[in-house]
């Protein structure tokens, strides 16, 4: 009996050990399959799926399969989004160039290919240096370039957009051709110039022609002859002065900057105007680089305009200067009737003042912008009157 029991016990132990070994082999296969699936997901292979199983391992398989389905959907959506973005970029006239973390081009649209003289599909892997666009990558560099490229001579306006992808920095260059906009602006300026010249010459030549015809009819009358010749002389002198002022505007030289303090300069110019009260709020100012003669001429024109407006309404002029680093702000505010509702304030020759030349505002803006500043004219928000706001680099 003991021998039979021992045999039975030994058989049970052998059977149990075999079951454990079989279960362990099955678990090992399951874990290896699970590891393979996870490695595939890590490598971007979302097509692998685990077979159905029971128990905790089966639940793990089902979770990995669900994750693979979700990642597959995300990838499909990403591919579709990239395709849509590619079509949109291909339809844009702006040249779009993508620079990878190694400094080479990793993509671009059709406009970029045309700009750089190749098909967009061949841009990948090219370096910006031999293409002539390496300076475009400088984040602190200018945004306007006159680079001659296969797709045109420019000038080009380049915008830079940085982004991260895959944990690494990328750069997008967006280049637009300014030549068409500049040509449109030139045509607009020429049309305005021709309109003003036609108006001014018509105002002078019309009376001259009428007077000459009257003199022909009454050549024997000394008084009419004298008055007619005087009118012709006045109108020709006025026309000559108008053309001379245009020529002076066209010959405006570039600024020759030197260290100068704006505070004393403003005080000196304000003291020249004695027709109306001039109130100043000018604190101590440091020297800055500017062309004193040109800035003085611009400020004289603006203060004189403000005084003319204030004189008509019996008001005064306020002049303020403040330092708002990195800029200097000057405000010339009058108590006149305000600016006319017109877009012609900076059209050469346009004026609302009797006997005005229509050149002062244009000259002032040319000088201020040549110094890297801005000039903005507007009506006062609080009461009748106008204000000229000047911003200059500090």
C-alpha angles and dihedrals in degrees: 000000000000091000092051092049091049091051092049091047091049092050091050091050091049090048093049092048090050091051091050091049092049092048091048092051090050091049091048090052090049093050092047089050090048091049091049091051093050092047089050091052090049090053093048098256103136096166097083117098133187120235119248115271140170131247129015092329090054090052089051090050091051091049092051091048090051090049091051090051091050093048090047090054091048091050092048091050090048092051091049091047091049090050091050091046090049092053091047093049090046090057093051118098091212116095109242118192124181117208117200129217091269092058096252129116113266098176149347142175128253092268089056090051091051090048093052096040101250142081115281091240090062095054094082112104096015119129119231094227100074089040091060097240101100092110088058090070096062106110091204096042130102123285096219122071134178093203115154107226133172089258096053146315098259141174091226130200110210125196121192124211121183123202139162125239125174089000093299133105121256132180130215119202117200112192124189127186110240096188095089093047090048092050090050089050091048091052090049091051092047091050090051092046093050090047092053094043091049091050095048097043090045090054090054104035095046095062091039092055093045092048093048090052091049091050090053090055095044103031091139094060107090094195094052089044091053095046092045094051090048091054091048090050093050095048094046090048090050092049092047090051091050092052091045091054090051089051091050090052091050091049095052104140124222114270118270101211123210133162109284138153116233095204098069090039092056092046091052094049093045090054090058092064109078102156096085135019112276115202117193133194102185121150127194113301133194124230117273133183112268143124102262095198094052095042089048091053092050093049092046090055093048096045091046090052090049091048091049090053094045092047092058091054098036093246139126139245127242121203121191132177125192135172113229101169127262087021140053116219124201123185123194108189125181134193094224131119096280135248123310115252096254140120092214099082091111097038107114110249096019112126139155094199122091108250093009120146099214090223103095098079093043091050092047093052092046091053095045094047090047086060091053094258138114136236120206124183123196143146118268113264095213105045143348113305141073136259133209111205116196125190120191131176111265 
